[in-house]
Amino acid sequence: MEETLKTEIRDLQSLVKKKDEALEGRDSELTNLKSKRDGLAEQITQLELAIQQAKVDAANQAQQAEQAIEGLKVTISGLEAKLKETGGSPP
């Protein structure tokens, strides 16, 4: 009976050791996943900032284009007025 108990204790100790090793593996995997999650969260933050900057840049470019268009309209109006003064007709 004593030998049976010793065998059972060894078996249980072996089982506990295997469970501990499995837990260590899961802890390591969890740590890796948390690290990846943090990296992805940082990438998302950087991408959101890049999107915001791109929107600002696009708005600035649109405003510059609008100003250029308005300047060209003024120039065209001036040229048309000069053309009328000289007796020509617009194409």
C-alpha positions in Angstrom: 0.0 0.0 0.0 2.8 2.4 0.8 4.4 1.7 -2.6 1.1 2.4 -4.3 0.8 5.7 -2.4 4.3 6.6 -3.4 3.6 5.8 -7.0 0.4 7.8 -6.9 2.3 10.8 -5.3 4.9 10.6 -8.1 2.2 10.5 -10.7 0.4 13.5 -9.2 3.7 15.4 -8.9 4.4 14.7 -12.5 0.9 15.8 -13.5 1.4 19.0 -11.5 4.8 19.6 -13.2 3.2 19.2 -16.6 0.3 21.6 -15.7 2.9 24.2 -14.4 4.8 23.9 -17.7 1.6 24.4 -19.7 0.8 27.4 -17.6 4.3 28.9 -18.2 3.8 28.4 -21.9 0.5 30.1 -21.8 1.9 33.0 -19.7 4.6 33.4 -22.3 2.1 33.3 -25.1 -0.1 35.9 -23.3 2.9 38.2 -22.8 3.7 37.9 -26.5 0.1 38.6 -27.5 0.0 41.7 -25.2 3.2 42.9 -26.7 1.7 42.5 -30.2 -1.5 44.2 -29.1 0.5 47.2 -27.8 2.5 47.4 -31.0 -0.7 47.4 -33.1 -2.3 50.0 -30.8 0.7 52.2 -31.4 0.4 51.7 -35.2 -3.3 52.6 -35.0 -2.4 55.8 -33.2 0.2 56.7 -35.7 -2.1 56.0 -38.6 -4.9 58.1 -37.0 -2.4 61.0 -36.7 -1.3 60.5 -40.3 -4.9 60.6 -41.4 -5.6 63.8 -39.5 -2.5 65.4 -41.0 -3.5 64.3 -44.5 -6.9 65.9 -44.0 -5.3 69.1 -42.9 -2.9 69.0 -45.9 -5.7 68.3 -48.3 -7.8 71.2 -46.9 -4.8 73.5 -47.3 -4.2 72.3 -50.9 -7.9 72.8 -51.7 -7.8 76.3 -50.3 -4.6 77.1 -52.3 -6.2 75.7 -55.5 -9.3 77.8 -54.9 -7.2 80.9 -54.4 -5.3 80.1 -57.6 -8.6 79.7 -59.5 -9.9 83.0 -58.2 -6.7 84.7 -59.2 -7.0 83.2 -62.7 -10.6 84.4 -63.0 -9.5 87.9 -62.1 -6.7 87.7 -64.7 -9.1 86.4 -67.3 -11.7 89.2 -66.5 -8.9 91.7 -66.8 -7.7 90.3 -70.2 -11.3 90.2 -71.5 -11.8 93.8 -70.5 -8.6 94.8 -72.3 -9.7 92.9 -75.3 -13.0 94.7 -75.4 -11.1 98.0 -75.1 -9.0 97.2 -78.1 -12.0 96.2 -80.2 -11.4 92.4 -80.3 -13.8 89.7 -79.5 -13.2 86.8 -77.2 -12.7 83.4 -78.8 
